Amino acid sequence: MTDSVADQPEDPELRKWHKKFAAETNGRAWTLTEAETLTADEQEEVLLAACASAYHWSKIGTEQNIARAKMLLARVFTILGMGDLALQNAQFAYDYVAAHDSEPWEKAFAHAILAHAGAIAGNDALYRTHYPQAKEIGETLEGEDKDIFLATFDRVPNRYP
């Protein structure tokens, strides 16, 4: 995503449509990532939806929206076994979350997705650093935040006895 927040379109109608499509494709992609398995068609759909969401957020989103879009991309890339792309996007999202006053659920997600990307990319040190942190923060979450987090965290390989 090379567009900066300062390069956003000024046309309010265009901004409205970018936001609508960004949110819609984001929701669809996250829903697909929660499935236990994906068919080949669903794998293509989740990839296209995550990329579309990231594109639209790059046009009208805040830095936080863009970081969250990259977190979704990393999640999708881990599911599809694309380690290098997963790692690149997960690191970007984690760096944003770590540098800002982020909510606990967002910190838990950032750690979980970076741990998963590390596992997929063969970076065991990264996995060993972030998996326990994701688990620790995740255990403090409550209600819907915890349920949503666990839908993602439960897909991260557990290499601890």
ABEGO torsion letter per residue (X at the ends): XABBAAABBABAAAAAAAAAAAAAAAAAAAAAAABABBBAAAAAAAAAAAAAAAAAAAAABBAAAAAAAAAAAAAAAAAAGBAAAAAAAAAAAAAAAAABBBBAAAAAAAAAAAAAAAAAAGBAAAAAAAAAAAAAAAAABBEAAAAAAAAAAAABBBABX
